[in-house]
Amino acid sequence: MCTCSGARAVLRFGFILVIALGGSGSARSQALRDLGVALDDKALAAWDIDVAPNGSGLPPGRGDVATGQQIFARRCSACHGAGGEGKPADRLVGGQGTLATEHPIKTIGSYWPYATTLFDYVRRAMPYSNPQSLTPDEVYSVTAWLLFANGVVEASASLDARTLPQVRMPNRNGFVADPRPDVH
């Protein structure tokens, strides 16, 4: 199921493509017919993995902090450090209370407004060398450990599609809603 923002992005791409192709109407039509390969429902479903802030789109599965710590050590620490402190890649933990300072530290615990966004990002983009290779249980576990490392959940936390959207991030109210009517 596509989200509104996902559907808008597809429509924008199509509009931009039509403009970019230029030429006469029949030339554009022919170019669009010859572009790409038609996707069946199964191929399209493989790309429909976005997760909304309210948790819609979360897959079945479950993960806990202890398992997440093991997976992080094995699959993530080479880039993010043993405790998520960063180097060579981004720092993931700490930074609470720094956003209003001269040198803010933007991490999962200090900046991100939704725990579901963390799940979505890890699921689709990590590990960097092999994105989308983690199972849903592994993503729930890594998410649980990262939230624990940032002091957001307890060491006993277990996350799934029901509990993850209920996690309240420290900076949840730190963002201003976008008032433009075309982005709602």
C-alpha positions in Angstrom: 0.0 0.0 0.0 1.5 3.3 -1.0 1.5 6.3 1.3 0.3 9.7 0.1 3.9 11.0 0.1 5.1 8.0 -1.9 2.3 8.4 -4.5 3.1 12.1 -4.8 6.7 11.3 -5.4 5.8 8.9 -8.2 3.5 11.5 -9.8 6.1 14.2 -9.5 8.7 11.9 -11.2 6.3 11.2 -14.0 5.6 14.9 -14.5 9.3 15.8 -14.5 10.0 12.9 -16.9 7.3 14.1 -19.4 8.7 17.7 -19.2 12.3 16.5 -19.6 11.5 14.4 -22.6 10.2 17.4 -24.4 9.4 17.2 -28.1 6.0 16.7 -29.7 3.2 14.9 -28.0 3.5 11.8 -30.1 7.3 11.6 -29.5 6.7 11.9 -25.7 4.1 9.2 -25.9 6.4 6.9 -27.7 9.3 7.6 -25.4 7.1 6.9 -22.3 5.9 3.6 -23.9 9.5 2.5 -24.5 10.8 3.5 -21.0 11.5 0.8 -18.5 9.8 -2.4 -17.8 6.3 -3.0 -16.5 6.3 -4.2 -12.9 4.0 -6.9 -11.6 2.5 -6.7 -8.1 5.3 -8.8 -6.6 8.0 -6.6 -8.0 6.2 -3.5 -6.9 5.6 -4.9 -3.4 9.4 -5.3 -2.9 9.8 -1.5 -3.1 6.7 -0.7 -1.0 8.5 -0.9 2.4 8.0 2.6 3.8 7.0 3.0 7.4 4.9 6.1 8.5 5.4 7.8 11.9 2.2 6.2 13.2 3.6 2.7 12.4 1.6 1.9 9.3 3.8 -0.2 7.1 5.7 -2.0 9.9 6.1 -5.6 9.1 5.5 -8.6 11.5 8.4 -9.4 13.7 9.9 -8.7 17.1 13.2 -7.6 18.5 14.8 -6.9 21.9 17.7 -4.9 23.2 20.1 -7.8 24.0 19.7 -9.3 20.6 20.1 -5.9 19.0 23.3 -5.3 20.9 24.8 -8.5 19.4 23.6 -7.6 15.9 24.9 -4.1 16.2 28.3 -5.4 17.3 28.4 -7.8 14.3 26.9 -5.7 11.5 27.1 -2.0 12.5 30.0 -1.2 14.8 32.7 -1.2 12.1 31.1 2.0 10.8 29.4 3.5 13.9 31.7 2.4 16.7 31.1 -0.2 19.4 28.7 2.0 21.3 27.3 4.0 18.4 29.7 6.9 19.1 30.5 7.3 15.4 33.7 7.1 13.3 34.0 6.7 10.5 30.2 7.0 10.0 27.7 9.2 11.9 27.4 9.2 15.6 24.1 7.5 16.7 24.0 8.1 20.5 24.3 11.0 22.9 23.8 14.6 22.2 20.7 15.1 24.4 20.4 18.8 25.5 22.8 20.1 22.7 20.4 21.1 20.0 20.1 24.7 21.3 23.8 25.1 21.7 26.4 26.5 19.4 27.5 22.9 18.5 24.4 20.7 18.4 25.0 17.0 18.3 22.2 15.5 16.1 21.7 11.8 17.0 18.8 9.4 17.2 18.2 10.3 20.8 18.6 14.0 20.5 17.1 14.9 17.2 14.9 12.2 15.6 11.2 12.7 16.3 9.8 9.2 15.7 11.2 5.7 16.6 9.4 4.4 13.5 11.6 6.6 11.3 14.7 4.8 12.8 13.2 1.4 11.9 12.4 2.6 8.4 15.9 4.0 7.8 17.7 0.9 9.2 15.5 -1.4 7.2 15.9 0.3 3.9 19.5 1.6 4.0 21.6 -0.4 6.5 24.1 -1.9 6.6 25.7 0.5 4.2 27.5 -2.3 2.3 24.4 -4.5 2.0 21.2 -2.5 2.4 17.9 -4.3 3.1 19.8 -7.5 4.1 18.5 -7.4 7.7 15.4 -9.4 8.6 12.5 -7.6 10.2 13.4 -9.3 13.6 17.0 -8.0 13.2 15.8 -4.5 12.4 13.4 -4.5 15.4 16.3 -5.7 17.6 18.9 -3.1 16.3 16.2 -0.4 16.7 15.6 -1.5 20.3 19.3 -1.4 21.1 19.8 2.0 19.5 16.8 3.4 21.5 18.2 1.8 24.7 21.7 3.3 24.0 20.0 6.7 23.8 18.1 6.2 27.0 14.8 6.1 25.3 13.7 2.6 26.2 14.6 0.2 29.1 17.1 -2.7 28.7 14.1 -5.1 28.9 12.4 -3.5 25.9 10.9 -5.7 23.2 9.7 -4.0 20.1 7.2 -5.0 17.4 4.6 -3.3 15.1 2.4 -2.6 18.1 4.9 -1.3 20.6 7.4 0.6 18.4 4.9 3.4 17.4 4.2 4.0 21.1 7.9 4.9 21.8 8.0 8.6 22.6 11.2 10.2 21.3 12.8 13.1 23.3 12.6 15.5 20.4 9.1 14.6 19.3 7.9 18.2 19.7 11.0 19.8 18.5 9.9 20.2 14.9 7.6 22.8 13.3 4.9 21.4 11.1 5.2 22.3 7.4 2.3 24.7 6.6 2.4 24.2 2.8 -0.8 22.7 1.6 0.9 20.4 -0.9 2.9 18.4 1.6 0.1 17.2 4.0 
